[in-house]
């Protein structure tokens, strides 16, 4: 499994975009392994969506962001109801 080693500066950064390329690569690889996604296609989308949500929370000064999706669909597929919670640790 990929080991994600971050500098103290990277840990304090507001977004993943401030990380160096090596750390970003490790993050994508770690998420791909968690998602069992050999080519990283799905992991990259999930990580991108998570980074967007975290960035929006940080930008607004929040330490928590809750998104409620009711009756979510993906094209013609019903995805149901979801609650997405982002919390600073």
Secondary structure, DSSP 8 states (H G I E B T S, - for coil): -------HHHHH-SSGGGS-HHHHHHHHHHHHHHTT-TTSHHHHHHHHHHHHHHHHHHHHT-SEEEEEEEEEEETTEEEEEEEEEEE--
